[in-house]
Amino acid sequence: MTHQAKIFDDRPCTLGEGPIWHPERQQLFWFDIVNSKLLSRVGTQSFNWQFDRNVSAAGWIDRDHLLIASETGLSRFNLVSGSEEMLCDIESDNPLTRSNDGRADPWGGFWVGTMSKSGDTGMGTLYRWRPDHHGGGELQVLKRDMSTPNSICFDHSRDCAYYSDTKTRIIWRIRVDPKNGWPLDEAAIFVDLRATDDHPERKPDGAVVDAEGCLWSAQWGSARVARYSPEGAFLSAIDLPTGHTSCPAFGGQDFQHLFVTTARQKVPENRSKWLEHAGNTFLVHLDVRGCAEPRVILK
């Protein structure tokens, strides 16, 4: 599989992350985490919303609202008015941590990880939040003592979820109840880059699952997005012109566009060639299809 990545948006994000294609708006949204920005583009018109705290991931609620994951919790954000309503506090009393990767699950809930702002190990937690019928929600801790929770995504058959802890170089798969999405078992190793890859800088960041059940992994430090079979076998990779690829998302009317966010921060001194396009958001046309992101269902 050979595909050419082109620049979708050339604004250089310090830490581009969390791309999501809004299926009703036919519009891509993404974040620059450390600069506390939500970004978007439609044709030649670019958009930028500034927040007062780090923001990192989103799910779509309806045409005009996104669920936003931030360093203080989850909120409902109005794209038209810019108004915001907090839905759930997550580590709002801890100024040392922030949200990181997150994604809506197929049952109307949202998974999100937290991590140390300074990169300290063991301060991260993986959560699942599910709205209830009373305007609140249930927050479940899935895993503690993580460093950088990432790769949160779900199989289209609705029976498993994926996540990683980037520094471990492992992507895990966990079975979930097909009726409500609650985890059923301990997570099992899906891809172990320590065992299958001799590139020590290659680490799993954001991920998404396509319509064939294959996982696409943006791999920090290696200028690529790799595709793995439902059994965890490496299938192919798309090369990008900058090294810190952070998260992929499917979009476009036929979901054959792969959008990839990247980052400028921590580019190694010996990889100066990566800096020209570091932090840009890229678009790749594929010959396979992705899936629409599920909606966050608020009662």
C-alpha positions as CSV (number, residue, x, y, z in Angstrom):
1,M,0.0,0.0,0.0
2,T,1.5,3.3,-1.1
3,H,-0.2,6.6,-0.2
4,Q,1.0,10.2,-0.4
5,A,0.4,12.4,2.6
6,K,-0.5,16.0,1.8
7,I,-0.9,19.0,4.1
8,F,-4.5,19.6,5.2
9,D,-3.7,22.5,7.5
10,D,-0.3,24.2,7.8
11,R,-0.8,25.8,11.2
12,P,2.1,24.5,13.3
13,C,0.7,22.9,16.5
14,T,3.1,22.5,19.4
15,L,1.2,19.3,20.3
16,G,-1.5,18.5,17.7
17,E,-3.9,15.8,18.9
18,G,-7.4,14.5,19.0
19,P,-8.7,14.8,15.4
20,I,-12.4,14.0,15.0
21,W,-14.6,14.2,11.9
22,H,-18.0,15.5,12.6
23,P,-20.3,13.5,10.4
24,E,-23.2,16.0,10.4
25,R,-21.1,19.0,9.7
26,Q,-18.7,17.1,7.4
27,Q,-15.9,19.0,9.2
28,L,-12.6,18.1,11.0
29,F,-11.8,19.3,14.4
30,W,-8.5,18.8,16.3
31,F,-6.5,20.3,19.2
32,D,-3.2,22.0,20.0
33,I,-3.1,20.7,23.6
34,V,-0.4,22.8,25.3
35,N,-1.7,26.0,23.6
36,S,-5.2,25.2,24.8
37,K,-6.8,25.5,21.3
38,L,-9.5,23.7,19.4
39,L,-8.9,24.1,15.6
40,S,-10.9,23.3,12.4
41,R,-10.9,24.0,8.7
42,V,-13.5,24.0,6.0
43,G,-12.1,24.5,2.5
44,T,-9.9,27.6,2.7
45,Q,-11.5,28.9,5.9
46,S,-9.8,28.1,9.2
47,F,-11.2,28.3,12.7
48,N,-9.7,28.6,16.2
49,W,-11.3,28.5,19.7
50,Q,-9.1,29.5,22.6
51,F,-9.7,27.8,26.0
52,D,-8.4,28.8,29.5
53,R,-6.9,25.3,30.1
54,N,-5.4,22.4,28.2
55,V,-7.9,20.6,25.9
56,S,-7.1,17.4,24.1
57,A,-10.0,15.3,22.7
58,A,-13.6,15.4,21.7
59,G,-16.7,13.5,20.8
60,W,-19.7,14.9,18.8
61,I,-23.1,15.3,20.6
62,D,-25.2,17.0,17.9
63,R,-24.6,19.4,15.0
64,D,-23.6,22.3,17.2
65,H,-22.1,20.7,20.3
66,L,-18.9,18.8,21.1
67,L,-18.0,17.0,24.2
68,I,-14.6,18.4,25.1
69,A,-12.0,16.6,27.3
70,S,-9.8,19.0,29.2
71,E,-7.4,19.0,32.2
72,T,-10.4,19.6,34.5
73,G,-13.0,17.2,33.1
74,L,-15.6,16.8,30.4
75,S,-17.8,19.7,29.1
76,R,-20.4,20.4,26.5
77,F,-19.1,23.1,24.1
78,N,-21.3,25.1,21.7
79,L,-19.5,25.6,18.4
80,V,-21.8,28.5,17.4
81,S,-21.9,30.6,20.6
82,G,-18.6,29.4,22.3
83,S,-20.5,28.7,25.5
84,E,-19.5,25.8,27.7
85,E,-21.2,23.6,30.4
86,M,-19.2,21.3,32.6
87,L,-20.5,17.7,32.7
88,C,-18.0,15.8,34.8
89,D,-15.0,16.8,36.8
90,I,-11.9,14.6,36.2
91,E,-8.8,15.4,38.4
92,S,-9.9,19.1,38.5
93,D,-8.2,19.4,41.9
94,N,-4.8,18.2,40.5
95,P,-2.9,21.0,38.7
96,L,-0.1,18.5,37.8
97,T,-2.2,16.4,35.3
98,R,-4.2,17.0,32.2
99,S,-6.3,15.0,29.8
100,N,-4.7,13.3,26.8
101,D,-6.2,10.9,24.3
102,G,-10.0,10.3,24.3
103,R,-12.7,8.9,22.1
104,A,-16.5,8.3,22.2
105,D,-17.4,4.6,22.5
106,P,-20.2,2.9,20.5
107,W,-22.6,3.0,23.5
108,G,-22.8,6.8,23.9
109,G,-20.0,7.1,26.5
110,F,-16.5,8.5,26.4
111,W,-13.1,7.1,27.3
112,V,-10.3,9.5,28.2
113,G,-6.8,9.3,29.7
114,T,-5.0,11.7,32.0
115,M,-1.2,12.2,32.4
116,S,1.4,14.3,34.0
117,K,1.9,17.7,32.4
118,S,5.7,17.3,32.9
119,G,5.8,13.7,31.7
120,D,6.4,12.0,35.0
121,T,5.6,8.3,35.0
122,G,2.8,6.6,36.9
123,M,0.5,9.7,37.2
124,G,-1.9,8.8,34.4
125,T,-5.4,7.1,34.7
126,L,-7.7,5.7,32.1
127,Y,-11.4,6.5,32.6
128,R,-14.8,5.7,31.0
129,W,-17.7,8.1,31.4
130,R,-21.3,7.2,30.5
131,P,-24.1,9.7,30.7
132,D,-27.1,8.8,32.8
133,H,-30.8,9.7,32.6
134,H,-30.6,12.5,35.1
135,G,-28.1,14.9,33.4
136,G,-25.1,13.4,35.2
137,G,-23.0,10.4,34.5
138,E,-21.1,7.5,35.8
139,L,-17.2,7.7,35.9
140,Q,-15.4,4.4,36.0
141,V,-11.6,4.0,36.5
142,L,-10.3,1.5,34.1
143,K,-6.6,1.6,34.8
144,R,-4.4,3.5,37.2
145,D,-0.6,4.1,37.4
146,M,-0.2,4.8,33.7
147,S,2.2,7.3,32.2
148,T,0.7,8.3,28.8
149,P,-2.7,6.7,28.1
150,N,-3.2,6.6,24.3
151,S,-4.6,4.6,21.3
152,I,-8.2,4.7,22.6
153,C,-10.4,3.2,19.9
154,F,-13.1,0.6,19.4
155,D,-13.7,-2.3,17.0
156,H,-16.6,-1.8,14.7
157,S,-18.1,-5.2,15.8
158,R,-18.6,-3.5,19.2
159,D,-17.0,-6.2,21.3
160,C,-13.6,-4.8,22.1
161,A,-11.7,-1.7,22.9
162,Y,-8.0,-0.8,22.5
163,Y,-5.6,1.5,24.5
164,S,-1.9,1.9,25.0
165,D,0.5,3.4,27.5
166,T,2.9,5.1,25.0
167,K,6.1,4.7,27.0
168,T,5.6,0.9,27.3
169,R,5.4,0.5,23.5
170,I,2.4,-1.8,24.0
171,I,-1.2,-1.6,22.6
172,W,-3.7,-3.6,24.6
173,R,-7.1,-5.0,23.6
174,I,-9.9,-5.6,26.1
175,R,-13.2,-7.3,25.7
176,V,-16.3,-5.3,26.5
177,D,-19.9,-6.2,27.0
178,P,-21.6,-5.8,23.6
179,K,-24.8,-4.5,25.3
180,N,-23.3,-1.6,27.3
181,G,-19.6,-1.3,26.6
182,W,-18.4,-2.1,30.1
183,P,-15.0,-4.0,30.2
184,L,-15.4,-7.7,30.9
185,D,-11.8,-9.0,31.3
186,E,-8.2,-7.9,31.9
187,A,-6.6,-6.4,28.9
188,A,-4.4,-8.6,26.7
189,I,-1.4,-7.5,24.5
190,F,-2.5,-6.7,21.0
191,V,0.8,-5.2,19.6
192,D,4.1,-5.2,21.4
193,L,6.5,-2.9,19.6
194,R,9.3,-4.1,21.9
195,A,9.0,-7.6,20.5
196,T,8.2,-6.9,16.9
197,D,10.1,-3.7,16.0
198,D,13.7,-2.8,16.4
199,H,13.1,0.9,16.1
200,P,13.4,2.1,19.7
201,E,11.9,5.6,19.0
202,R,8.7,4.1,17.6
203,K,5.9,4.4,20.2
204,P,2.1,4.0,19.9
205,D,0.2,7.2,20.1
206,G,-3.4,7.8,18.9
207,A,-5.2,5.1,17.0
208,V,-8.4,4.4,15.1
209,V,-10.1,1.2,13.7
210,D,-11.3,1.0,10.1
211,A,-14.3,-0.8,8.6
212,E,-12.4,-4.0,8.2
213,G,-11.5,-4.1,11.9
214,C,-7.8,-3.1,11.3
215,L,-6.2,-0.7,13.7
216,W,-4.3,2.4,12.5
217,S,-1.6,3.5,14.9
218,A,0.1,6.9,14.7
219,Q,3.6,6.2,16.0
220,W,5.4,8.9,17.8
221,G,9.0,9.4,16.8
222,S,8.9,7.4,13.6
223,A,7.1,9.6,11.0
224,R,4.4,7.0,10.1
225,V,1.0,5.6,10.7
226,A,0.9,1.8,10.8
227,R,-2.0,-0.6,10.0
228,Y,-2.5,-3.8,12.0
229,S,-4.8,-6.7,11.3
230,P,-7.6,-7.7,13.8
231,E,-5.1,-10.3,15.0
232,G,-2.4,-7.7,15.6
233,A,-0.2,-8.5,12.6
234,F,1.6,-5.6,10.9
235,L,0.1,-5.0,7.4
236,S,1.5,-1.7,6.1
237,A,2.5,1.8,7.0
238,I,2.1,5.3,5.6
239,D,5.1,7.6,5.8
240,L,4.8,11.3,6.8
241,P,7.3,14.1,6.4
242,T,7.6,14.7,10.2
243,G,8.3,12.4,13.0
244,H,5.9,13.0,15.8
245,T,2.7,11.7,14.4
246,S,0.1,11.8,17.2
247,C,-3.3,10.7,16.1
248,P,-5.3,9.5,13.0
249,A,-9.0,10.0,12.2
250,F,-11.2,8.9,9.3
251,G,-13.3,11.4,7.5
252,G,-14.7,12.6,4.2
253,Q,-18.1,11.7,2.7
254,D,-16.9,8.1,2.1
255,F,-14.6,7.9,5.1
256,Q,-11.6,7.2,2.8
257,H,-9.7,10.2,4.0
258,L,-7.2,9.6,6.9
259,F,-6.3,12.8,8.8
260,V,-3.2,12.8,11.0
261,T,-2.2,15.3,13.6
262,T,1.5,15.9,14.4
263,A,3.6,17.8,17.0
264,R,6.5,20.2,17.1
265,Q,7.5,19.6,20.6
266,K,10.5,17.3,21.5
267,V,11.8,17.0,17.9
268,P,15.3,15.5,18.3
269,E,18.2,17.8,17.3
270,N,19.4,15.2,14.8
271,R,16.1,15.2,13.0
272,S,16.0,18.9,12.0
273,K,14.4,17.9,8.6
274,W,11.2,17.1,10.6
275,L,10.8,20.7,11.7
276,E,9.6,22.0,8.4
277,H,6.2,20.3,8.6
278,A,6.1,19.5,12.4
279,G,2.8,20.3,13.9
280,N,0.9,20.4,10.6
281,T,-2.2,18.3,10.1
282,F,-2.1,15.9,7.1
283,L,-4.5,14.2,4.8
284,V,-4.1,10.8,3.1
285,H,-6.5,9.4,0.5
286,L,-7.0,5.7,1.1
287,D,-8.4,2.7,-0.7
288,V,-10.0,1.3,2.5
289,R,-12.9,2.9,4.4
290,G,-13.0,4.0,8.0
291,C,-16.1,4.3,10.2
292,A,-18.1,7.3,11.5
293,E,-17.3,8.3,15.0
294,P,-20.2,7.3,17.4
295,R,-22.2,10.1,19.0
296,V,-22.0,10.9,22.7
297,I,-25.6,10.5,23.9
298,L,-26.6,13.0,26.5
299,K,-30.1,12.5,28.0
